[in-house]
Amino acid sequence: MRFQPKGEIAEWRMVYDNLLDHADFGQVVTYAELDDVLGRRFVANRSPIYRAREELGSIRKRWLEPVPKVGYRVTDPTDHVRVSVSHRRKSQRQVSISVKVLGATDLSRLNPDDLAKWDSEQRIAFAVWGVVSHEARLRRIEQLLRNEGMLD
């Protein structure tokens, strides 16, 4: 079955065109504004903001961050590194959990197809975990070298 949009205009496009197309740094888009534009309760399905945020980032070089119980703020360029680091830290925790879940699998209960999937996923998870761990180690070494005045 072919994808059929809910209306003539995609919800993410309605959000972008009505609220983000001219949004400036520091501006807050409230849940009430999102409700009005979408004609429904935004919090029931937040997916339009994620696609609209992607467009905002690629077209206008701006990003959104959540403002708890209010909506979303257009972040200042000086905040983009902080937001990026926050997402990277969350992803590091998720990779760690992924490795733990795979380690807690009772392999004797898997059929050959599921065991092959588990093996493939474990290889990927450990490869990503290795990169994440190595990256963290490099940051610690760099900080030590900065503290000793050996690195700018």
Beta strands, then each sheet from edge to edge (+ up, - down):
strand 1: 28-30
strand 2: 64-67
strand 3: 71-74
sheet 1: 1+ 3- 2+
end
